[in-house]
Amino acid sequence: MSIGFRVRNRERAVDQEWVEKFKELPVANVSDSMYRMYAAGAQLRPMHREGKLAGRALTVKAPPGDNLMLHKAMDMAEQGDVIVMDAGGEVTHALMGEMMLDYARRRGIVGFVLNGAIRDADAFLEMNVPSFAIGVTHRGPYKNGPGEVNCPIAIGGMVIMPGDLVLGDADGVVVVPIDDVADVYEKTVAKHAAENKQMDAIKAGTHKPTWFNETLAKMGCELP
């Protein structure tokens, strides 16, 4: 094998049990439970109509605007996989469109995260496969390679390993490392419960926050 042009099998992946549990939790709460340090960047936006993304990462690294290795990854994908692709963040050429999306959903691929562009945007809305990308263009992709499948990649400073837990909603995308899912889940459930309690207080008119006054006073802010 040669680094930069190789295909590998995934050695492990997060259990489907965790995928199902995390589906019920907002991405923002998951992010908060990882100290707001891990995010794939605000430029990744949902291209589907509605619904959450949750599944196991199958990673792809490719040159800008080239989808040769994306085709190979789709051929290798298993039911419940999310294909996460770093193509350099370039949006001049689309990485995939309607035909590839339809093929993918029929194979059981549950979503895409693309550091690049799509085309056939109406088809993404209609088929509603949870998909995130950073742009839309009608110009099609190259198919020249090189690239890698099932390698470490990074999007927006967030590292994604093959088999990691991939989550997405209207707020964006977050990835939870396999070895941290239990800890992050416990913290996220507690965070979500605390926020629900606060929302109930807001609705009841009993929520009266004062913490900011203490912070301002400690910082020397002149207050009335």
N, C-alpha and C positions, 0 to 999 in steps of 0.2 A: 504493500500500500504506500501511497505518497500523500503526505499532508497537502491539503488543498484540493485533492481529486480522489476521493475514496468514499465508499459506501460501507457502513458497518451495521450490524444488528444491534438492537437495543438490549442492553444487559438486564435491565430491570425497569419497573414502572410502578407508579403509585396504585394502590389497590382501588378497585371500583367502589368499595365501601366508602372511602374518603371522598371520592368524586361526588357521590350521592349526598353525603352529609354537607359538603361545602356548597352545593347548589342552592341551599336555602339561605345563604348568608350574603350580604352585600359586599361587593368588592372593596368599598371604602372601609368597612369594618375589618376586613382581612388585612388591608394595607396598614391601618392603624395598629393592628396587633403585631406588625413587623416594624414598628417604630417609624412608619412612613418613609422607609429607606429603600424600598424595592418597588419600582414601577417601570413599565415599559415606555413611558413618555406620553405626554398629552396629545401628541400628533396621531397616535393610533386611535381611530374612531370607528364605531360600528358601521358596517355597510349593509347589515341585515335590517329587517323591519322591527323586530322585537325579540325578547328572550335572552336567556343567560347562556354563556359559554362555560363549559366545564368538561375537562377530559385530561388525558395523558399526553404529554408532549412527544411528538415525533419531530425532531429538529432538522432544519435544512439551512445550509449556508451556500450562497450563490453570488456570482457577479451581478451588478446592477442590470435589471431588465432581462435576465436570463432565467428560463424555467426548466431547463433540462433535468436538473436534480429534483425539482418539484414533481415532475412526472414520475420519476423513480420512487420518490417518497410515497406518493399516492398509491403506487403499485404495491409497496411494502406495508402500508398502513393496515392496522387491525381495527375491528369494531370498537368505537369509543375513543379513537385517537383524535388529537388536535394537531394539525400541522403548523408548526411555528417556523417561519422562514425569515432569515436575515439576508436581504438583497441590497444592503448598503443604503437604504433609505432614498433611493432614486425613483422618481415618478414619471420619467419620460416614456417608459414602456411598461405596459401592464404585465403582471406575472401570471394572471389567469382570468378567465371569463366564464361565460354561461356553460359551455360544454364541459369544462373541467369541474365546475361546481356541481353540475348534475351527476357526473360520473362519481364524484367523491361522496355525495350524500347516499347514492345507491350502494356504495361500498361500506357504509357505516361510519365514515369520517364525520365527526360531530362539529367540526369548526376549523377556522383558519385564523392565524395571526401573521400578517405579512408586513414586513418592513419594506414596503414598496407599494405599487399601485395595482388596482384591478381595472377591468373593463366590463361592459354589459351590466352596468350598475342596477338597471331595472330588474334583471334576473336575480341578482342578489337579494333584492327586496322581496321579490315574488317567492323564491324558494326558501328564504328565511333560514338559511343555515348560518348559525352565529359566526360572523366573519369580521375581522378588524384589519384595516389597512390605513395607509397614510395619504392615499390619493386615488384619483380616477382619471384614466386616459383611454382614448380609443386605440392608441398605437399598440400593436401586438408585441410579444416578447421575442427575444433571441432564443435559440436552442443549441448553444455551442458548448456550454460548460465553461470552466471546470466547476467544482463545487463539492460539497460533502453532505452526507446524510447521517444522522445520529452522531452529531458532534456537539461540543459546547458552543453556544452562540450568545450574543449579547445584543439587546435592542434597548436603546435609550439608557444604557448603563446597567440594565438588569440582565444578569446571566441566567440562561435557561439551559438546563441539562436534559438529555433524553430521559423521558419517563416522569419528569416533574409534573406537578398539578398545575394546570392552566385554567384561570378563571377570568371571565369578562362580563361586564354589563355596560349600561349606558355611561358609566363613569370611566371606563377604560379596562385595561388588562393588568393582572397581577399574576405572578407565578410563585408557588410555594414549593420549596425543595422537598424531595421525597422524605428526607430524614427529619424534617421539621413539621410535618403535617399534623401530628397529634398535638404538639405544643401550641401551634398556631390556631388549631381548631378550638382548643380549650379557651384560649384568650379571646378569640373572636366571638364565641358564644357568650362569654361574660360581657364583652363590650356591647354586643347587640342587645342583650337584656337590659343593660344600664341605659342605653339610648332609648329603648322602648319605654322604660320607666320615666325618663325625662320627658319624652313626647306626651305621655299621659298627663304629666304635671302641667305641661304647657297648655294642653287642651282644657284642663280643669281650671286654669288660671292661677295655679298655686306655685308655679315655677318663678322664683325671684332670685336670679343669680347676682352675687355680690363679689365674687372672686376677683374680678378685674379691678375693683376699687382698691383692694389690698395690694395687688400687683403694681398698680400705678403709684400708690403711696410709697411702697418700697423702692421704687425707681426714682423717687423725688419729684414726681409730677405735682404741680400746684392744683389742688382741688378746691371746690367751693365749700 
